[in-house]
Amino acid sequence: MPRFNEIRQWAHDRNLIEGSDRFRQMVKLVEEQGELAAGIAKGNEFLVADSIGDMVVVLTILAEQSGLDIEWCIECAYREIKDRKGRMIDGVFVKESDIEA
């Protein structure tokens, strides 16, 4: 049940698209990232879920400010990663091209 259209409408209704800018949304995204880190560090699963959701909202607004649809951005990212090969190194997926570099 994606809510991207509702998020865009909510943001337009509150003048977050035209009344703000990408820099401020990027700062907001970093703020939410900090809350996510705090949630993970504290084992607070509600804060983790809330922070992830907040980051999706901010990314949706940022995409809209950039003249992009978040759905299209996700599709582009998926097309880029869907056939990606690599391996886990110390718990982090490292793409094949970075291993060979």
N, C-alpha and C positions, 0 to 999 in steps of 0.2 A: 504494500500500500504506500507507494511513494507519495510524498506530499510536496513535491517541488513547486507545483503551481500555487498551492496555498502559501508556501513560504515566500514566493515571489510577490504574491498579492499582499501579504502581511508587511513585507518590506516596503513595497510601494506605498501602502496606506500610511506608513510611519515615516515616509520621506527618507528612507535609508538608501535608496538607489541614487536619486538625484541630489539629495541633501548631504551625502557623505562622499567619500572617494575610496579608491582602491587602497591607498596607503593606510587609511584608518581602519579599513576592513582587515588588512593584513595584520595590523597591530592587534586587533580584536581576536584574530585567529591565533596569534601567538599567546595571548592571554588565556584563551580557551585551552590551548595546548598545555600551558602551565597547570591549569586545573586538572587536566587529564593526568598529567604526571603526578600530581598530588594524590589523586584518586587511586592510581596504581600503587604508589608508594605506601599509602595508608590502608590498602586493601578495601577501599570503599567502593563497592561495585555500583551503587547508585550514582556516585559522583563520576565514575568511569563512563557509565551509560549516558548520563546527562551531558558530560563534556564532549563525547563523541557526537551526540545529537547537535549540540551547540556549534561544533566545528562544521558539521554538514550545513547548518543554517548559514553560517558565515561564508562558507565556500559557495553556496547558492547565490548569496547576495553579491559576492565578489565576481562570480561568473556573469551575473546580470549586469553589473556595472561595466564589465568588459565587453558587453555585447555578445555574450556566449550563453548557451544553455548548459546547465550543469549536467543534464543527461548526455549531451553531446560530448562534454569533457570526459565523462565517465566512459563513454563508448570509445573515444580515442585512446584513453589509457588502457582499456581492456584489450583493444586490438593490438596495442604495443606489447602487452605482457602475455597474451594468451598462448603463444608458442615459445615463450622465453624458456631457456634452459639455464641451469646453474646448479648450485649445491649449497647446502647449509654449512656455514663456517662459524663456529662459536655461537650458534643459535640465530644467525642472520643469513637470509638468502642472498647469495652473491651471484649475479648473472654471469653466465659463461664468458662473455666478452671482457668482463672486469677481472676474471680469474686469469685469463690468458694475457692480459696487458702487462 
